Amino acid sequence: MLVLTPTAVAVVNNLTSAVGEEGAGLRISSHPDAPAPGLHVEIAAAPEADDQLVDSSGARVFLDPQAAMMLDDKVLDATVDEQGQASFVLGTQAAPGDADHPEA
């Protein structure tokens, strides 16, 4: 299952609190038919019917079924630049006991 870093939790909570909707979250969906297949990220008031919910310290992330499969072994991190723009970065989860790559 997707894991969020503490920084990603803070950024998701900040973004979703601005919406003012109870239960809002960050929705990640796949676009396999796009010219350059990838992921789409948006703020959503609620998950879609078939979305998987990842709740980490109150930060809610909704994953469509394809995105959930793609991100099953990933870590979501975030950065915020000087202008306040958030960017999300995906990494691979560390294997249990991997001292070089501690789990997020």
C-alpha positions as CSV (number, residue, x, y, z in Angstrom):
1,M,0.0,0.0,0.0
2,L,1.2,3.5,-0.7
3,V,3.0,5.1,2.2
4,L,3.1,8.9,2.9
5,T,6.1,10.7,4.4
6,P,5.5,13.2,7.2
7,T,6.1,16.0,4.7
8,A,3.6,14.5,2.3
9,V,1.1,14.2,5.1
10,A,1.5,17.9,6.0
11,V,1.2,19.0,2.3
12,V,-1.9,16.9,1.7
13,N,-3.5,18.2,4.9
14,N,-2.8,21.8,3.9
15,L,-4.1,21.4,0.4
16,T,-7.3,19.6,1.4
17,S,-8.1,21.9,4.4
18,A,-8.2,24.8,1.9
19,V,-11.1,23.1,0.1
20,G,-13.3,23.3,3.2
21,E,-14.9,19.9,2.6
22,E,-15.0,17.4,5.4
23,G,-13.4,14.2,4.0
24,A,-11.6,15.9,1.1
25,G,-8.4,14.2,-0.1
26,L,-5.8,14.1,-2.8
27,R,-7.0,11.9,-5.7
28,I,-4.5,10.1,-7.8
29,S,-5.8,8.5,-11.0
30,S,-4.2,6.8,-14.0
31,H,-4.5,7.8,-17.6
32,P,-3.4,4.7,-19.5
33,D,-4.9,6.0,-22.8
34,A,-3.2,9.4,-22.8
35,P,-0.4,10.0,-25.3
36,A,2.1,9.8,-22.4
37,P,0.6,7.4,-19.8
38,G,1.0,8.7,-16.3
39,L,-0.8,9.8,-13.2
40,H,-3.1,12.7,-12.6
41,V,-3.3,14.4,-9.2
42,E,-6.1,16.6,-8.0
43,I,-7.9,17.6,-4.8
44,A,-11.3,15.8,-4.5
45,A,-14.2,16.4,-2.1
46,A,-14.7,12.6,-1.8
47,P,-13.4,9.4,-3.3
48,E,-14.9,7.8,-6.4
49,A,-16.9,4.6,-5.8
50,D,-14.0,2.3,-6.7
51,D,-11.2,4.3,-5.2
52,Q,-8.9,2.8,-2.5
53,L,-8.5,5.1,0.5
54,V,-5.1,5.7,2.1
55,D,-5.4,7.6,5.4
56,S,-2.1,8.6,7.0
57,S,-2.4,10.8,10.1
58,G,-5.5,12.4,8.7
59,A,-4.2,12.9,5.2
60,R,-6.6,11.2,2.9
61,V,-5.4,10.0,-0.5
62,F,-7.8,8.4,-3.0
63,L,-6.4,6.0,-5.6
64,D,-8.3,4.7,-8.6
65,P,-7.8,0.9,-9.1
66,Q,-5.1,1.2,-11.7
67,A,-3.2,3.9,-9.7
68,A,-3.5,1.7,-6.5
69,M,-1.8,-1.2,-8.3
70,M,0.9,1.1,-9.7
71,L,1.7,2.7,-6.4
72,D,1.3,-0.4,-4.1
73,D,5.1,-0.4,-3.3
74,K,5.7,3.3,-3.4
75,V,6.3,6.2,-1.0
76,L,4.7,9.6,-1.6
77,D,6.9,12.5,-0.6
78,A,6.4,16.2,-1.1
79,T,8.4,19.4,-1.4
80,V,7.3,23.0,-1.2
81,D,9.3,25.7,-3.0
82,E,9.9,29.3,-2.1
83,Q,6.8,30.4,-3.9
84,G,4.7,27.9,-1.9
85,Q,4.2,25.5,-4.8
86,A,3.9,21.9,-3.8
87,S,5.4,19.0,-5.8
88,F,4.9,15.3,-5.2
89,V,7.7,12.7,-5.7
90,L,7.3,9.0,-5.7
91,G,10.0,6.6,-4.4
92,T,10.2,2.9,-3.8
93,Q,9.5,1.5,-0.3
94,A,12.4,0.0,1.5
95,A,12.5,-3.7,2.0
96,P,12.1,-4.7,5.7
97,G,15.5,-4.5,7.3
98,D,17.2,-2.5,4.6
99,A,19.4,-0.1,6.6
100,D,20.4,1.9,3.5
101,H,16.7,2.8,2.8
102,P,14.7,3.2,6.0
103,E,11.0,3.1,5.6
104,A,9.2,6.5,5.4
